[in-house]
Each structure stands twice: as structure tokens, then as C-alpha cells.
């Protein structure tokens, strides 16, 4: 229902553009005739549906009022243009508004009206694949039946949508139906199918961002008050874990310097990891300053930091930075500050699912972090809501997680030389004090992924005692963290398995 890239186009509404996902052929616009619903009426209806991220902080009563307004406008348009060839656009929006009223204020009458409208809509003509909203409404009605078979209803929904050839919107709708019924496995299945085929489609960016949001994913199937008094610790751990997102997405954008020059990403990234912190104002770059220390001790010059201001007013940004310089405690950043053209109206805000960027005055700003791999693909996006509740060095966690995977890949293909080069660069066997080191010099603290990588390499080299020493250190850290959040983590399981393998090999050697 929302176009993530451009303004609403009556000749190519969002649900029509979305059915072309994965199709490289250019999609023709819908014909507009004298019998079509007038463009100004369609735009007035569409304006009732607020685009993210503004939608997420719009007062609840205002959202409901917009749904009521949309319903009234749709009813008027249907009455005035009953034979319009594009009346399905109006009906889709009326059904959506009525389902919004049903969900938003438990209005059973609104849902009854939505079902009636959906049945009328399906009796008319739809361009192939654009009837998802109406069929979603009827599927929800079937799920509410006392003797309804939830799994069969959802599977029938997908079957009617084309089965294995179901469109992106149909797969998203099926995942939402599974969410409605609390069927985690079905939700996971349709979520996976959607992300494998449509994660990079601009017309479906809003759905992709929702399905990949760490905060939403963590809480989606959690029971209330889970983990007791440790729930905050557990939440913080999972929101900042190093695991990359489970989708293949690319990112291309243009930013502006304070002097008006254009900076293209990933072209200007020079084949490095690129970490972009999206901030409301030019003064909010404190998070990346904390990551600078991690970048400075990397064995390779392979990480680039950027602060991106979601405001294209260069004069305002420059003024804020000048004010900041007056603070004697302020230290200049070692990374550039760029501007996002169009601010929060830029399409990348919806592509990435940035949240908390449209803050009202006096509200603490929320940071959104994008981490790009050296090849320009998206490793992960940590939205403002996840950054608000997470804790821990997420940038370090993500990059070091990939460092370990690179060592694993080298070992898997039998390239011990490359595995040794990487592992011992990240985790030197010896750290000697440089001659020009400051008085407070300390050896670099080796992260768990790097230490675990070195243990794997020692194992491959046959240096089992060294491998055991490393994996024991890893185990103590990982086990302590698992105890801190009162649960066994996947990382603990993996570490224990490696520890057992090394112990068995050492026992056999002795």
C-alpha cells in the first residue's frame, strides 16, 4: 500500500508495482481513461496512509482518524464511480483502512465491513496479482472460524496465489497470517521464501525491513516477561550479536559533504567495511567515536566510518559543529560527516527501516547503524529501536564474526596458509611492546571470534596444547556470558563442540 521510493502514482500503484518483483521486464503503466477514478481522489485516499518512519510515532488516535477518513473517501469514490476500471485501487484501500480499524480498536463491525468489501472486490476485475489485500482479509475471516484449520487456510492462501510462483506480496501476507495464529514454523517458512526471492526489491522494502528488524524478530514469539529479571540482559545480547542478517541485499546511495560534493556508496568505500551511523543532527556522532578505537587496532586498514546526518541543510550542520568545537571537552571525529539528500524523505530510510530518526524537539535522538561488507552488500542494519535497547560493541561483533567466517572458509578449502595469515593477524601469538609505545601501553585484547579462529588454526596445525589453551579461554568467556543472560546460546554450543573436538584429539595424541 506504500511506495517506498516515490510518491503515489495512480497509473502504477504500489501493489501493482510489487507484482513485478523479480521480473526484469519493464512493467507497463495502467491505462488511465475518462472512466477512471479521478487522480485527485485517489491521491486524497492514499494520503490517509502515512509512510514510515513518521507512521511509527504518529499518535494512535490520529492513525485511527486517518483510517476513518480513508473509509469515508473510499465509500464516496465507489458510489460515484461504480464502473471505474481502476476501482480495485479504492477497494484495496478501503479494506486496508477497515482492517486497521478492526486491529486498532477491536472494532468487529469494521472487520465485517472489510469482509463484505473484499467479497465485492473479488467479484470485480483485478490486474493479476493485485488482489492480495482482499484475499488476506478473507483468509483472516477463515482463521477466526471456530472450526477453522489454520495451517490449511494459510496453505490454501498461498496455493491460490500461485504456490511456488506466489508473488512477494502474497508471501509477506502469508507470513503475517502465520504471525496472527502464532505459527512460528509457517511464519519462518514464508519469511524465508520471501527474503530469498524479494529482499532487494524496492517495491517491497518496507516488508523486508520489518522482517529483518532485530528488535521485531527478537520479540515476535517471546512470551511476556520472558527470562525474568535477566530479560533486559538477554534482549541486549541478541540485539547486538555479531550474526549477519539472513538476506542478500545491496546498497547504493549518494551523500553530500558539507561543501556540497557528492559521495557515492559503495563506490567510495575502497573495498573496505563501511559503517554508517545515521543521526538526526551533526552533533550526534558519539557512537562512532567509540568504534574508532576498535578500528585503530585492526591489523588491516579495512574499516571506514561515516556519520550520515538525516538532514540536507549544510549550513545548519556546519553551525552545530562549530558550536560543538567551543566545548573544551569535545574532540574532533576521525571520520567524515555527510548529509543525506532529502533527509528522512530519502528512500534509503524506508529501504533500511531506519527508526527514531524523525524525533520531536527535546527528545533523545536514536541512532541507526548500517554495516556494509567490502563488496558493498549489507551485513546488517541495527535500527534505532534496537540500538536503544541493545548494549555491546555491535560494529566490532559483526565484523569479527565475519573475520571468523573467513578463517573457516580458508580451512574448509584446505588453505592453511591463508587461514594462518588471517588468524594470527587478528590474534597474534605474541604481542611485544613497541619501542615508541606510550607509558600506558597494554597488549591488544583479543576478541572471542578471533581467539576461537586461532584455536581452529592451531588444531589444523596439530598444535593441540595451544589450541586447548585458546579454546579454554574462549569457553570461560562465552560460558560466563551465557550465565549472565541465563540461557545456553548457540555460541556456547559451538564453543563446547570445538572444545570437545580439541580435547579428544589431545587425548588421542597422548
C-alpha positions in Angstrom: 0.0 0.0 0.0 3.0 2.3 0.4 5.5 3.2 -2.3 8.9 3.2 -0.6 10.7 5.1 -3.4 8.4 7.7 -4.9 5.1 9.4 -4.4 1.8 7.6 -5.2 1.2 7.1 -8.9 -2.4 6.2 -9.9 -1.1 4.6 -13.1 1.3 2.4 -11.1 0.1 2.0 -7.5 2.4 0.2 -5.1 0.5 -3.2 -5.1 0.7 -3.2 -8.9 4.4 -2.4 -9.0 5.1 -5.1 -6.4 3.8 -8.0 -8.5 6.7 -7.4 -10.9 9.2 -8.3 -8.2 11.9 -10.5 -9.7 10.8 -9.8 -13.3 13.5 -8.0 -15.3 11.0 -7.0 -18.0 9.8 -3.4 -17.8 6.3 -3.1 -16.4 3.8 -1.0 -18.4 1.7 1.5 -16.5 -2.0 1.0 -16.2 -4.1 2.9 -18.7 -5.9 6.0 -17.5 -9.2 6.8 -19.2 -12.1 9.2 -18.6 -13.9 6.4 -16.8 -11.1 6.0 -14.2 -11.4 7.3 -10.7 -10.1 10.9 -10.8 -6.5 11.2 -9.9 -7.1 13.8 -7.1 -9.5 11.4 -5.4 -7.0 8.6 -5.4 -4.3 10.8 -4.1 -6.5 12.1 -1.3 -7.3 8.5 -0.3 -3.6 7.5 -0.4 -2.6 10.4 1.7 -4.5 8.8 4.6 -1.9 6.1 4.8 1.3 7.5 6.5 4.6 6.4 5.3 7.2 5.1 7.7 9.1 6.2 9.8 6.6 9.0 10.6 3.9 6.4 10.9 5.6 4.8 13.9 5.4 7.9 16.1 2.0 9.2 14.8 -0.5 9.3 17.8 -2.7 6.2 17.8 -5.9 8.4 17.7 -4.6 10.2 14.6 -3.9 6.9 12.8 -7.4 5.7 13.5 -8.8 9.0 12.4 -6.9 8.6 9.1 -8.4 5.1 8.6 -11.9 6.6 9.2 -11.2 9.3 6.7 -9.9 6.8 4.1 -13.0 4.7 4.6 -15.3 7.7 4.0 -13.4 8.8 0.9 -13.4 5.3 -0.5 -17.1 4.8 0.0 -17.7 8.1 -1.7 -15.5 7.2 -4.7 -17.1 3.7 -5.0 -20.6 5.4 -5.1 -19.6 8.0 -7.6 -17.5 5.7 -9.9 -19.0 2.2 -9.7 -17.9 1.2 -13.2 -14.3 2.6 -13.0 -11.7 0.2 -14.4 -9.4 1.0 -11.5 -12.0 0.8 -8.7 -9.9 -2.0 -7.3 -7.4 0.5 -6.1 -10.1 2.2 -4.0 -11.4 -1.1 -2.7 -8.0 -2.3 -1.6 -7.5 0.9 0.4 -11.0 0.6 2.0 -10.3 -3.0 3.0 -7.0 -1.9 4.5 -8.5 1.0 6.4 -11.3 -1.2 7.8 -8.8 -3.9 8.9 -6.8 -1.1 10.5 -9.8 0.0 12.5 -10.5 -3.6 13.5 -7.0 -4.2 14.7 -6.5 -0.7 16.1 -9.6 -0.5 18.3 -11.1 -4.1 18.2 -13.9 -2.9 16.0 -15.7 -6.1 14.9 -18.2 -4.1 12.7 -15.2 -2.7 10.8 -13.9 -6.2 10.1 -17.4 -7.3 9.0 -17.5 -4.4 6.5 -13.9 -5.3 5.4 -15.0 -8.8 4.6 -18.1 -7.7 2.7 -15.9 -5.2 0.7 -13.3 -8.0 0.0 -16.0 -10.3 -1.4 -17.4 -7.5 -3.7 -13.8 -6.6 -4.8 -13.1 -10.2 -5.8 -16.3 -10.3 -7.9 -14.8 -7.4 -10.0 -11.7 -7.2 -12.1 -8.2 -7.1 -10.7 -4.9 -6.9 -12.6 -3.3 -10.3 -12.0 -1.7 -10.5 -8.5 -3.1 -7.3 -7.1 -5.9 -8.9 -5.2 -3.7 -9.9 -2.2 -5.4 -7.4 0.2 -8.9 -8.7 -0.5 -7.7 -12.4 -0.2 -5.8 -11.6 3.0 -9.0 -10.2 4.5 -11.0 -13.3 3.7 -8.2 -15.6 5.0 -8.3 -13.7 8.3 -12.1 -14.3 8.4 -11.5 -18.0 7.8 -8.9 -18.1 10.6 -11.5 -16.7 13.0 -13.9 -19.6 12.4 -14.3 -21.8 15.5 -13.6 -25.0 13.4 -11.1 -23.4 11.1 -7.9 -25.2 10.2 -5.2 -22.5 10.4 -2.4 -24.3 8.6 -4.8 -25.4 5.8 -6.1 -21.8 5.5 -2.7 -20.3 5.1 -1.5 -23.0 2.7 -4.7 -22.6 0.6 -4.0 -18.8 0.5 -0.5 -19.5 -1.0 -1.9 -22.1 -3.4 -4.4 -19.6 -4.8 -1.6 -17.1 -5.2 0.4 -19.5 -7.4 2.1 -21.9 -5.0 5.8 -21.9 -5.6 5.3 -19.0 -8.0 3.5 -16.8 -5.4 4.3 -13.1 -5.6 6.3 -11.3 -3.0 3.2 -9.6 -1.5 1.5 -13.0 -1.2 4.4 -14.4 0.7 4.5 -11.4 3.0 0.8 -11.8 3.6 1.2 -15.5 4.4 3.9 -14.7 6.9 1.5 -12.2 8.6 -1.3 -14.8 8.7 1.1 -17.2 10.4 2.0 -14.4 12.8 -1.7 -13.9 13.5 -2.0 -17.5 14.5 1.3 -17.8 16.4 2.6 -20.5 14.0 6.3 -19.9 14.2 7.3 -22.6 11.7 4.9 -21.4 9.0 6.0 -17.8 9.6 9.6 -18.8 9.3 8.9 -20.7 6.0 7.1 -17.9 4.2 9.6 -15.3 5.6 12.4 -17.4 4.2 10.8 -17.8 0.8 10.1 -14.0 0.6 13.6 -13.0 1.6 15.3 -15.5 -0.7 13.4 -14.0 -3.7 12.4 -10.4 -3.0 14.7 -8.9 -0.3 16.3 -6.5 -2.7 13.1 -5.4 -4.5 12.4 -1.6 -4.0 8.7 -2.0 -4.1 8.8 -4.4 -1.1 11.4 -2.5 1.0 9.0 -1.8 3.9 8.2 -5.5 4.2 11.8 -6.5 4.0 12.9 -4.0 6.7 10.2 -5.3 9.0 11.1 -9.0 8.6 14.8 -8.2 9.2 14.5 -5.8 12.1 16.4 -7.3 15.0 14.0 -5.9 17.7 10.9 -7.2 16.0 12.5 -10.6 15.4 13.6 -11.0 19.0 10.2 -10.2 20.5 7.9 -11.7 17.8 7.4 -15.0 19.5 8.6 -14.2 23.0 6.2 -14.9 25.9 5.5 -11.9 28.2 8.1 -11.4 31.0 10.4 -13.9 29.4 13.7 -14.5 31.2 12.5 -12.9 34.5 14.9 -10.4 35.9 17.5 -11.1 33.2 15.2 -10.2 30.3 17.0 -6.9 29.7 20.4 -8.6 29.5 19.1 -11.2 27.1 17.5 -8.7 24.9 20.6 -6.5 24.8 22.8 -9.5 23.9 20.7 -10.6 21.0 20.1 -7.1 19.6 23.9 -6.6 19.3 25.1 -10.1 18.3 27.6 -10.4 15.5 25.4 -12.6 13.3 24.8 -11.0 9.9 21.2 -10.6 8.6 19.9 -13.7 6.7 19.2 -11.9 3.4 21.2 -10.8 0.4 20.8 -7.1 0.0 22.7 -4.4 -1.9 23.0 -0.8 -1.0 23.7 2.2 -3.3 23.3 5.8 -2.3 24.6 9.3 -2.8 25.5 11.6 0.1 26.7 15.2 0.2 29.6 16.7 2.0 29.2 19.9 3.9 30.8 21.6 0.9 28.3 20.1 -1.5 30.4 17.4 -3.1 28.8 14.1 -3.9 29.9 10.9 -2.2 28.7 7.6 -3.7 28.4 4.5 -1.6 29.8 1.8 -2.1 32.0 3.3 -4.9 33.9 5.4 -2.4 34.3 2.7 0.1 37.6 1.4 -1.4 36.7 -2.2 -0.8 36.5 -1.7 2.9 33.9 -2.5 5.6 31.8 0.7 5.7 29.9 1.6 8.9 27.4 4.4 8.5 25.7 5.8 11.6 22.5 7.7 10.6 21.9 10.6 13.0 19.3 13.3 13.3 21.8 16.1 13.7 25.5 16.7 13.1 26.3 16.6 16.8 25.1 13.1 17.4 28.1 11.1 16.3 29.2 9.9 19.7 28.6 6.2 19.0 31.0 6.0 16.1 33.7 7.7 18.2 33.5 4.7 20.4 34.1 2.4 17.4 37.2 4.4 16.4 39.3 2.6 19.0 38.3 -0.8 17.6 39.1 0.4 14.0 42.5 1.7 15.1 43.8 -1.6 16.4 42.6 -3.7 13.4 45.6 -5.4 11.7 44.3 -4.3 8.3 43.1 -0.9 7.2 39.8 -2.3 6.2 37.1 -0.3 8.0 35.6 3.0 7.1 33.4 5.0 9.4 30.8 7.6 8.3 28.3 9.8 10.2 25.3 10.5 7.9 23.0 13.3 9.0 19.4 12.8 8.1 19.1 16.5 7.1 20.4 18.1 4.0 20.8 21.6 5.5 24.6 22.1 5.2 24.5 25.5 7.0 22.7 24.1 10.0 25.1 21.1 10.2 28.1 23.4 9.9 26.7 25.7 12.6 26.1 22.8 15.0 29.7 21.5 14.5 31.1 25.0 15.1 29.1 25.2 18.4 30.4 21.8 19.4 34.0 23.0 18.9 33.5 25.6 21.7 33.3 22.8 24.2 36.8 22.2 25.5 36.0 18.5 26.2 35.0 18.0 22.6 37.4 16.0 20.4 37.0 16.2 16.6 35.9 13.0 14.9 38.4 11.0 12.8 35.7 10.2 10.2 33.6 12.3 7.8 30.2 13.8 8.5 27.9 13.6 5.4 24.4 14.7 4.6 21.5 12.6 3.4 19.8 14.4 0.5 16.1 14.9 1.3 16.6 13.9 5.0 14.1 11.4 6.3 12.2 11.6 3.0 15.1 9.9 1.2 14.1 6.3 0.1 17.0 4.7 1.9 15.2 5.5 5.2 12.5 3.0 4.2 14.9 0.6 2.5 16.8 0.2 5.7 13.9 0.5 8.1 15.5 3.4 10.0 13.5 4.2 13.1 13.6 7.0 15.6 15.1 9.4 13.1 12.1 11.8 13.0 12.3 12.8 16.6 10.4 15.7 18.0 12.4 18.6 19.6 13.8 17.8 23.1 13.7 14.0 22.6 16.8 12.0 22.9 17.9 11.0 19.3 18.1 7.4 18.3 21.0 6.1 16.2 20.6 3.7 13.3 23.7 1.8 12.1 24.3 0.3 8.7 27.2 -2.1 8.2 28.3 -2.8 4.6 30.7 -5.6 3.6 33.7 -4.8 1.5 31.8 -6.0 -1.6 29.0 -3.4 -0.9 26.4 -5.8 0.3 24.5 -5.2 3.6 25.9 -7.2 6.5 23.2 -5.9 8.9 21.1 -2.9 9.9 20.6 -2.0 13.5 17.6 0.2 13.7 17.1 3.0 16.2 14.8 0.9 18.4 17.3 -2.0 18.6 20.2 0.5 19.3 18.1 1.9 22.2 17.7 -1.4 24.0 20.9 -3.2 22.9 24.3 -3.0 24.5 27.7 -4.1 23.5 30.0 -3.2 20.6 27.8 -4.3 17.7 30.1 -3.0 15.0 33.0 -5.0 16.4 30.8 -8.0 16.9 29.6 -8.1 13.3 33.0 -7.5 11.7 34.8 -10.0 14.0 32.0 -12.6 13.3 32.8 -12.3 9.6 36.6 -12.5 10.3 36.0 -15.9 11.9 33.9 -17.0 8.9 36.7 -16.0 6.6 39.1 -18.2 8.6 36.5 -21.0 8.5 36.3 -20.7 4.7 40.0 -20.9 4.3 40.2 -24.0 6.5 37.3 -25.7 4.6 39.1 -25.4 1.3 42.3 -26.7 2.8 44.2 -23.3 2.5 46.0 -23.5 5.8 48.4 -20.8 4.8 45.6 -18.2 4.3 43.9 -19.4 7.5 47.1 -18.8 9.4 47.7 -15.4 7.8 44.2 -14.2 8.9 44.0 -15.9 12.3 47.5 -14.7 13.5 46.9 -11.2 12.2 43.7 -10.9 14.2 45.1 -12.8 17.2 48.9 -12.5 17.3 50.6 -15.3 19.2 52.9 -12.7 20.8 52.3 -9.0 21.5 55.5 -7.2 22.1 55.7 -3.7 23.4 56.7 -1.3 20.5 59.7 0.9 21.2 57.6 4.1 20.8 54.7 2.8 22.8 53.2 5.2 25.4 53.7 4.5 29.1 50.2 3.2 29.5 50.5 0.7 26.6 48.7 -2.6 27.1 48.5 -5.7 24.8 45.5 -5.7 22.5 42.6 -7.5 24.0 41.7 -10.4 21.6 38.0 -10.8 20.9 36.3 -14.2 21.2 35.8 -14.8 17.5 39.5 -14.1 16.8 40.6 -16.3 19.7 38.3 -19.1 18.5 39.7 -18.8 15.0 43.2 -19.1 16.3 42.2 -22.3 18.2 40.9 -23.7 15.0 44.1 -23.0 13.1 46.2 -24.5 15.9 44.0 -27.6 15.7 44.6 -27.8 11.9 48.4 -27.3 12.5 48.4 -30.1 15.1 49.4 -27.8 17.9 46.8 -29.2 20.2 48.0 -27.8 23.6 48.0 -24.3 22.1 44.5 -25.0 20.7 43.3 -26.2 24.0 44.6 -23.1 25.8 42.8 -20.8 23.4 39.5 -22.7 23.4 39.5 -22.9 27.2 39.8 -19.1 27.3 37.0 -18.8 24.8 34.8 -21.2 26.7 35.2 -19.3 30.0 34.2 -16.0 28.4 31.3 -17.5 26.4 30.0 -19.6 29.3 30.2 -16.5 31.6 28.2 -14.5 29.1 25.6 -17.3 28.8 25.3 -17.3 32.5 24.8 -13.6 32.5 21.7 -13.9 30.4 20.5 -17.2 32.0 20.4 -19.3 28.8 22.5 -21.6 26.6 23.4 -19.7 23.4 24.3 -21.1 20.0 27.8 -19.7 20.5 28.2 -21.7 23.7 27.0 -24.9 21.9 29.5 -24.2 19.1 32.4 -23.5 21.5 31.7 -26.6 23.6 31.7 -28.7 20.4 35.1 -27.3 19.3 36.4 -27.8 22.9 35.4 -31.4 22.9 37.0 -32.0 19.4 40.3 -30.5 20.6 40.2 -32.4 23.9 39.6 -35.7 22.1 42.4 -35.0 19.6 44.8 -34.2 22.5 43.8 -37.3 24.4 44.4 -39.5 21.4 47.8 -37.8 20.9 48.8 -38.6 24.4 
